[in-house]
C-alpha cells in the first residue's frame, strides 16, 4: 500500500564527477578530494584505466590502486568497484569512466562488433546501465573522472552552405551521466573547477576554485548533515543554541561561527529565521 511520508535529509554518500581535457588535473584533484572526504589514504582506492597515471602521485600517501586494462567492458569496471567495496574502502575513484564508453572493448566498440545496428543497443545498454547502477548503489563515496574533448557542429551560413564550427567541450561518455551525480565539476587547463551541477549548494554559482583536500572536507561535512547530525527538536543541542540567542547580534555571531553548517542545512536556516522573527516581534512589542 502506498503511503506518504515527510521528506527527511538522510546522511549521504557523495557521487562526484570531475571532467577535464588532457592535463586538466582530474586524477590529482580526485585524490586530494578523496583524502579530504575520509581523512585516511588507506581507505582511498583508485580504479586506474589511465596507464598507471595514479602511480605518479604515490608521494601523496598510501592510497590503493587497482589497474585495469583493455578490454574495458562494463563488467570489468563493475568487478573492480565490488573489489574495492569488499576491501573496505571508503572512497572509490574511477579514473576514468571514458574507457568504459569509448575505449578498446568499451560500449561503442561492443556495438560495432555486434554489427553496429541500432537494435544492437538493446544488448549493450543494459550492460552500461549495470555499470551506472554499480556507481549509484555503492555504499562508498564515489568519484568519477571523465575526459572532455572539443565538440563540433554542422551549421548552414546565410548562403545555405554547410560549415563546421567549434561547439563546447563534450564529456566522452554516454550523454546524461551528469544527471546521476550529486556534484559535477568541470576543470580547465589551470585546474580551476566550476560546478555544472550541484545538489549540495556548496559550489554552484561560486567563483572557480582549485579542488583540494578542503573541498573533500566540505563535501564530507555535507554528507554527514542528515537528520541524524542535525536533530532540531526542542531540547536538542542545535535547538538550544539558537533558542539561547536573545539578540540579533547573537544570532549573527552564531551564524558566522557555524556558517558552513547553516548554509547546507535548510532546516537550520529556518530555525534561525524563526528565532530572528521572534526577537523582532518581541522588540517591536516592547517599543
C-alpha positions, 0 to 999 in steps of 0.5 A: 500500500502506498503511503506518504511520508515527510521528506527527511535529509538522510546522511549521504554518500557523495557521487562526484564527477570531475571532467577535464581535457588532457592535463586538466588535473582530474586524477590529482584533484580526485585524490586530494578530494578523496583524502579530504572526504575520509581523512585516511589514504588507506581507505582511498582506492583508485580504479586506474584505466589511465596507464598507471597515471595514479602511480605518479602521485604515490608521494601523496600517501598510501592510497590503493590502486587497482589497474585495469586494462583493455578490454574495458567492458562494463563488467570489468569496471563493475568487478573492480568497484565490488573489489574495492567495496569488499576491501573496505574502502571508503572512497572509490575513484574511477579514473576514468569512466571514458574507457568504459564508453569509448575505449578498446572493448568499451560500449561503442566498440561492443556495438560495432562488433555486434554489427553496429545496428541500432537494435544492437543497443538493446544488448549493450545498454543494459550492460552500461546501465549495470555499470551506472547502477554499480556507481549509484548503489555503492555504499562508498563515496564515489568519484568519477573522472571523465575526459572532455574533448572539443565538440563540433557542429554542422551549421548552414551560413546565410548562403545555405552552405554547410560549415563546421564550427567549434561547439563546447567541450563534450564529456566522452561518455554516454550523454546524461551521466551528469544527471546521476551525480550529486556534484559535477565539476568541470576543470580547465587547463589551470585546474580551476573547477566550476560546478555544472551541477550541484545538489549540495549548494556548496559550489554552484554559482561560486567563483572557480576554485582549485579542488583540494583536500578542503573541498573533500572536507566540505563535501564530507561535512555535507554528507554527514548533515542528515537528520541524524547530525542535525536533530532540531527538536526542542531540547536538542543541542542545535535547538538550544543554541539558537533558542539561547540567542536573545539578540540579533547580534547573537544570532549573527555571531552564531551564524558566522561561527557555524556558517558552513553548517547553516548554509547546507542545512535548510532546516537550520536556516529556518530555525534561525529565521524563526528565532530572528522573527521572534526577537523582532516581534518581541522588540517591536512589542516592547517599543 
